[in-house]
């Protein structure tokens, strides 16, 4: 996984793999100077203490609804959810640094709760904030990113926008992994990037934005670092026949098109809603 930075050193000690915070800090000194992709900017993205994320809304969200923040399940402040675990309505007061188009932090947002988090089938955490979309727009002049509610398409030009590093990565969707296995976790129908998106630790939870529409089509989460097979930080692809493929240096994201169906009027989570396929507790 593109690990939370606070977890990276622990992973290094336990498994002998991973990116330590010092290595990530070195990366930002040289990489953060890279020019941002002009078609996609940082407005609406957030920096977490150890990951990246974004303020999101769904096609049916109202301006008066409580705003939501999207990041990875493995960025949850209480630790990685176990395989098979689903968390809903968990108390949280986590804060997020809200960025404007030029990656300047313009404010701090606060969670009211973890609405949903899991690392089963997908790798997402969705926080409900104490503020509405209208309040964020009025106070900071920032609008939320809209989550696309249809399946992404191979060949689409995308940008991964990291609020933590204040850095963008531009590439295309290379294709989709039927199953992506990493350690004890398995994710379904994952987005595979072309090689230009060489994301690093701290980019976990970054929105993957369709350059043509500006909508979020996935959330960045992992990559095969060392060429190992199906181990932590070295996910493997498994096809319908069970054939395992390892692609060293290739990075992945989890699709988000299935999330809008699970949030109904008032941005309320309803895992029993029609069309909702997210795992349940």
C-alpha positions in Angstrom: 0.0 0.0 0.0 1.0 3.6 -0.5 1.2 3.6 3.3 0.3 6.3 5.8 3.6 7.8 6.7 3.3 7.1 10.4 2.8 3.4 9.6 5.7 3.2 7.2 8.5 2.9 9.8 6.6 0.2 11.7 6.1 -1.7 8.5 9.8 -1.4 7.8 10.7 -2.8 11.1 8.2 -5.7 11.0 8.5 -6.8 7.4 11.7 -5.3 6.2 9.8 -3.5 3.4 8.2 -0.2 2.9 9.1 3.5 2.7 10.3 5.2 5.9 9.2 8.7 6.7 12.7 10.0 6.0 12.7 8.6 2.5 9.3 10.2 1.8 10.5 13.5 3.1 13.5 13.4 0.8 11.1 12.7 -2.1 9.1 15.8 -1.5 12.1 18.1 -1.5 12.8 17.1 -5.2 9.4 16.2 -6.5 7.2 18.9 -5.1 8.8 21.4 -7.5 7.4 19.5 -10.5 4.8 21.7 -12.3 1.2 20.8 -11.6 -1.0 19.5 -14.4 -2.9 22.5 -15.6 -6.1 20.6 -16.4 -6.5 19.4 -12.8 -5.7 21.5 -9.8 -5.7 21.0 -6.0 -9.0 22.8 -5.1 -11.0 20.5 -2.9 -8.2 18.2 -2.0 -7.0 17.8 1.6 -3.9 16.8 3.5 -4.3 14.3 6.4 -1.7 13.8 9.1 -0.3 10.8 7.1 -2.2 10.6 3.8 -4.0 12.5 1.1 -7.8 12.9 0.5 -10.5 15.0 -1.0 -13.8 16.7 -0.2 -16.3 14.8 -2.3 -20.0 15.0 -3.2 -22.3 12.7 -5.2 -24.5 13.6 -8.1 -27.6 13.8 -5.8 -25.8 15.6 -2.9 -27.3 19.0 -1.8 -25.3 22.1 -0.8 -26.9 21.9 2.6 -25.7 18.3 3.2 -22.8 17.6 5.6 -19.7 17.4 3.5 -17.7 14.2 3.1 -14.0 13.5 2.8 -12.7 10.5 0.9 -9.4 8.7 1.6 -8.2 5.1 2.0 -9.3 2.5 4.5 -5.7 2.0 5.4 -5.5 5.7 6.3 -8.0 5.3 9.1 -6.6 6.9 12.3 -7.4 3.8 14.4 -5.4 1.5 12.2 -5.9 -0.8 9.2 -9.3 -2.5 9.2 -8.9 -6.3 9.1 -9.8 -8.3 6.1 -13.6 -8.7 6.3 -14.1 -5.8 8.7 -16.5 -2.9 7.9 -16.7 0.1 10.1 -19.7 2.5 10.1 -20.7 5.5 12.2 -17.4 5.5 14.3 -16.7 8.6 16.3 -13.9 10.8 15.0 -12.7 14.4 15.4 -9.9 14.1 12.8 -8.8 17.3 11.0 -8.0 17.9 7.4 -6.1 20.7 5.8 -8.2 22.1 2.9 -6.2 23.2 -0.2 -7.0 25.7 -2.9 -6.2 25.4 -6.6 -2.5 26.3 -6.1 -2.1 23.8 -3.2 -2.1 26.5 -0.4 -3.9 25.4 2.8 -6.8 27.8 3.3 -8.5 26.2 6.2 -9.0 23.3 8.5 -12.0 20.9 8.3 -13.0 18.6 11.1 -14.7 15.2 11.1 -17.9 14.5 12.9 -17.6 10.7 12.4 -16.3 8.0 10.2 -19.3 7.3 8.0 -17.8 4.2 6.4 -14.4 2.4 6.3 -13.2 -0.9 5.0 -10.3 -2.7 3.3 -12.5 -5.5 2.0 -13.3 -5.5 -1.8 -12.1 -1.9 -1.8 -9.9 0.4 0.3 -11.9 3.5 1.4 -12.7 5.6 4.4 -15.4 8.3 4.1 -15.6 10.9 6.9 -18.6 13.0 7.5 -17.6 16.6 8.4 -19.0 19.1 10.9 -19.6 21.6 8.0 -21.8 21.6 4.9 -20.8 22.1 1.3 -22.4 25.5 1.4 -20.4 26.5 4.4 -17.1 25.4 2.9 -17.9 27.2 -0.3 -18.9 30.4 1.5 -16.0 30.4 3.9 -13.2 29.3 1.6 -14.5 29.6 -2.0 -13.8 25.8 -2.5 -16.2 23.4 -4.1 -16.2 19.6 -3.5 -15.1 17.2 -6.2 -18.0 15.1 -7.7 -17.7 11.3 -7.7 -18.5 9.8 -11.0 -21.3 7.2 -10.7 -20.3 5.1 -13.8 -17.5 2.7 -14.3 -14.2 4.2 -15.4 -12.9 3.4 -18.9 -9.5 2.1 -19.9 -7.4 4.6 -21.7 -8.9 7.6 -19.8 -6.3 10.3 -19.1 -6.2 10.8 -15.3 -4.4 12.8 -12.6 -3.7 11.6 -9.1 -3.7 14.6 -6.8 -1.9 14.3 -3.6 -2.8 16.8 -0.9 -0.1 15.5 1.4 2.8 16.1 -1.0 1.0 18.9 -2.9 2.0 17.0 -6.0 0.2 15.6 -9.1 0.8 12.5 -11.1 -0.4 12.3 -14.7 -1.0 9.1 -16.6 -3.8 7.0 -18.0 -5.9 4.0 -16.9 -4.1 1.0 -18.3 -6.8 -1.5 -17.4 -8.4 -3.3 -14.5 -7.3 -6.1 -12.2 -10.1 -8.6 -11.6 -8.7 -9.2 -8.1 -5.8 -7.4 -6.5 -4.3 -9.2 -3.5 -2.0 -7.7 -0.9 -1.2 -9.5 2.3 -4.5 -10.5 3.9 -6.6 -8.1 1.8 -8.3 -8.6 -1.6 -9.7 -5.8 -3.7 -12.1 -6.2 -6.6 -11.9 -4.6 -10.1 -9.0 -2.3 -9.3 -7.7 0.4 -11.6 -4.2 -0.2 -13.0 -2.2 2.9 -14.0 0.2 3.2 -16.8 3.8 3.5 -15.6 3.9 7.3 -15.5 1.9 7.4 -12.2 4.8 6.4 -9.9 3.0 7.3 -6.7 4.8 7.2 -3.4 4.1 6.8 0.4 1.8 9.6 1.5 -0.2 9.6 -1.7 -2.6 7.1 -0.2 -6.2 8.4 -0.5 -5.5 10.8 -3.3 -8.4 11.3 -5.6 -8.0 10.0 -9.2 -9.5 12.6 -11.4 -10.7 12.2 -15.0 -8.9 15.0 -16.8 -11.8 15.5 -19.3 -14.6 15.8 -16.7 -12.9 16.8 -13.5 -14.8 14.0 -11.6 -13.3 11.5 -9.2 -13.2 8.0 -10.7 -11.0 6.2 -8.1 -8.9 6.6 -5.0 -5.2 5.9 -5.1 -4.1 3.1 -2.8 -1.1 0.8 -3.6 1.7 -0.3 -5.9 4.1 -3.2 -6.3 7.4 -1.9 -5.0 9.8 -4.8 -5.0 8.5 -7.4 -7.4 7.3 -9.8 -4.7 4.0 -11.5 -5.1 0.9 -10.8 -3.1 2.8 -9.5 0.0 2.5 -6.2 1.9 3.5 -3.4 -0.5 3.7 -5.9 -3.4 0.1 -6.5 -4.6 -0.4 -9.1 -7.3 -3.2 -9.4 -9.9 -5.3 -12.5 -10.0 -7.6 -13.2 -13.0 -10.8 -15.1 -13.2 -8.8 -18.4 -13.8 -6.7 -17.8 -10.8 -3.6 -16.9 -12.7 -1.3 -14.5 -10.7 0.5 -11.6 -12.4 3.1 -9.4 -10.7 3.9 -6.0 -12.2 6.8 -4.4 -10.4 6.7 -0.6 -10.3 3.0 -0.5 -11.3 0.5 1.3 -9.1 -3.2 1.0 -8.5 -6.4 2.6 -7.3 -9.8 1.5 -6.1 -12.9 2.5 -8.1 -15.4 4.8 -6.5 -18.4 4.7 -8.9 -20.2 2.2 -6.6 -20.2 4.6 -3.6 -22.9 7.1 -4.6 -25.6 4.5 -4.6 -24.9 3.9 -0.9 -25.5 7.5 0.2 -29.1 8.7 0.1 -30.9 12.0 1.0 -28.8 14.1 3.3 -25.6 12.2 2.5 -26.7 9.5 4.8 -25.1 6.1 4.5 -27.6 3.3 3.6 -25.9 0.0 2.8 -29.4 -1.4 2.1 -30.2 1.1 -0.6 -31.0 -0.1 -4.1 -27.8 -0.5 -6.1 -25.5 -0.4 -3.1 -22.8 -3.0 -3.4 -20.3 -1.9 -0.8 -19.5 -4.6 1.9 -21.7 -4.6 5.0 -20.6 -5.1 8.6 
